[in-house]
Amino acid sequence: MLQSKIAGIGYYVPKNVYTNQDLTRFMDTSDEWIQERTGIKERRYADRIGETTTTMAIEASKIAIERAGTTAQDIDFIIFATLSPDYYFPGCGVLLQREMGMGEIGALDIRNQCSGFVYALSIADQFIKTGMYKNILVVGSEKHSFALDYSTRGRGVSVIFGDGAGAVVLQPTTEEGKGILSTHLHSDGAEAEKLAMYYPGASGGIWLDNKPEWPEQELGGMLMTKEMLEDGTAFPYMDGQAVFKKAVVKFPEVIGEALAKNNLTPADINLLVPHQANLRIAQFVQKTLRLRDDQVFNNIQRYGNTTAASVPIALCEAWEEGKIKDGDLVCLAAFGAGFTWGSALIRW
């Protein structure tokens, strides 16, 4: 029976480091305030011009493809997860396919925010198991920095997010007990507005020193106006307390679901790689599951929350640091806007 294995993995983060102290130039905040609430010390921001969600994905993909011992021309399907595409449409999948010189393969773009990579991995797993594809490129990439409110008003959201990309190449294996053991996906839209960006494309000019006069445009029966930029409604909104309360319940729940499916316990986990949403959430989950420090990998301190890119970036870093070895049980878990959440249990 075919199983899916991660044959290659890579990540890319921009060179521009923005510390908490750097953000004090734009907003009333402090290193202590940010670290106390999020655990974040710094994050990476893409170049304003030329560095995009797609270009970062390409860099991560090149590494993953090389480590998989294959070529871009051998990839037969792409799944691209992002909430910050270069265009509202088309999606980034076809842009990556074009720039990497791949064949006329399928490219699927998914919008599951922080859970995007876990969702994408689950979809790819099904294609591999059925034998439909043999080399699937799964990507999570985000350029948040272009669409955040860097004023004091927006600090509760803007201090959290960073830019970056991660990618894996999924291939079939017949080695018993190896690869992706199971994936588990969930959603609940009852509180969808607790973490959302209501007006797509409304914040494209925030980097300009002299903002243009924004014409009123009708979007889905709503008006996007210059006032929306001024009062903050054009930017992402988050009810942090609501997100925290839901996340600390659903994270352990979906991890437990994966373990139960495979007749395993938290003690069997060699490494948990959670979505890097907030260090406080990860620490709460660790305590709930009674995991040791060496059983959980966090890098939010250095990169902030890179949404769909956070799990593959962290997974790749952990692997590069020797924290994941052959035969290890690795659990991936994520929770984010929607709300959506999911887990994947992997025997490396």
Secondary structure, 3 states (H helix, E strand, C coil): CCEEEEEEEEEECCCEEEEHHHHCCCCCCCHHHHHHHHCCCEEEECCCCCCCHHHHHHHHHHHHHHHCCCCHHHCCEEEEECCCCCCCCCCHHHHHHHHCCCCCCEEEEECCHHHHHHHHHHHHHHHHHCCCCCCEEEEEEECCHHHCCCCHHHHHHHCCECCEEEEEEEEEECCCCCEEEEEEEEECHHHHHHEECCCCCCCCCCCCCCCCCCCCEEECCEEECHHHHHHCCCCCEECHHHHHHHHHHHHHHHHHHHHHHCCCCHHHCCEEEECCCCHHHHHHHHHHHCCCHHHECCCHHHHCECHHHHHHHHHHHHHHCCCCCCCCEEEEEEEECCCEEEEEEEEC
